[in-house]
Amino acid sequence: MHREERTFSIHLHVAAEFSEEYEGEEDGYAWFERFESAIKPRVVKAVFDAIRVEPGWKVIASPRGIDPSVGVELAVERLVR
């Protein structure tokens, strides 16, 4: 069997800006917790859905050593026989 592979990455750099009166970490990174609990799951689902809608493609979560708190790795395969 012959196998070809390529890599495609999506990187999200998440930030928040505060007024000058903000003294740092006052909210315990609540703004990021909102991203983690509400936005990140929808982004990951959207990627899965975009791939799954295409005939002949499959996607599965494929952690290859990356800390799941900082990233999601997916294995995407084209089913060609």
C-alpha positions as CSV (number, residue, x, y, z in Angstrom):
1,M,0.0,0.0,0.0
2,H,1.2,3.5,-0.8
3,R,0.4,6.3,1.6
4,E,0.9,10.0,1.2
5,E,0.7,12.5,4.0
6,R,0.6,16.3,4.4
7,T,0.1,18.6,7.3
8,F,-2.4,21.4,7.6
9,S,-2.6,23.5,10.8
10,I,-5.1,25.9,12.3
11,H,-3.6,28.0,15.1
12,L,-5.8,30.3,17.2
13,H,-4.1,32.9,19.2
14,V,-6.6,33.9,21.9
15,A,-6.2,37.2,23.8
16,A,-8.1,39.7,25.9
17,E,-7.6,43.4,26.3
18,F,-8.4,45.2,29.6
19,S,-8.6,48.8,30.7
20,E,-5.5,50.5,32.2
21,E,-7.0,50.1,35.7
22,Y,-6.8,46.3,35.4
23,E,-4.2,44.9,37.7
24,G,-3.7,41.5,36.1
25,E,-5.3,38.1,36.5
26,E,-8.0,39.6,38.7
27,D,-10.6,37.5,37.1
28,G,-8.6,34.3,37.1
29,Y,-8.6,34.2,33.3
30,A,-12.4,34.0,33.2
31,W,-12.3,35.4,29.7
32,F,-10.3,32.3,28.6
33,E,-12.6,29.9,30.5
34,R,-15.4,31.3,28.4
35,F,-13.4,30.5,25.3
36,E,-12.6,27.0,26.6
37,S,-16.1,26.1,27.6
38,A,-18.2,27.7,24.9
39,I,-16.2,28.6,21.8
40,K,-13.5,25.9,21.5
41,P,-16.0,23.0,21.4
42,R,-17.9,24.7,18.7
43,V,-14.8,25.4,16.7
44,V,-13.7,21.8,16.9
45,K,-17.2,20.6,16.0
46,A,-17.2,22.9,13.0
47,V,-13.9,21.4,11.8
48,F,-15.3,17.8,12.2
49,D,-18.5,18.7,10.5
50,A,-16.8,20.4,7.5
51,I,-14.7,17.2,6.9
52,R,-17.5,14.7,7.5
53,V,-19.8,16.3,5.0
54,E,-17.4,15.5,2.2
55,P,-17.9,11.9,0.8
56,G,-14.9,9.7,1.1
57,W,-13.2,11.6,4.0
58,K,-13.0,10.6,7.7
59,V,-11.7,12.4,10.7
60,I,-10.9,11.3,14.2
61,A,-9.3,12.8,17.2
62,S,-5.6,11.8,17.2
63,P,-3.6,13.1,20.1
64,R,0.1,12.6,19.3
65,G,1.6,14.0,22.4
66,I,0.2,17.5,22.4
67,D,-1.3,18.6,25.7
68,P,-5.1,18.7,25.1
69,S,-5.3,21.9,27.1
70,V,-3.4,23.7,24.4
71,G,-4.4,22.0,21.2
72,V,-6.4,19.4,19.4
73,E,-4.9,17.1,16.8
74,L,-7.0,15.4,14.2
75,A,-6.3,12.6,11.8
76,V,-8.0,13.2,8.5
77,E,-8.0,10.5,5.9
78,R,-9.2,10.3,2.3
79,L,-10.7,6.8,1.7
80,V,-9.4,5.8,-1.7
81,R,-9.5,2.2,-2.8
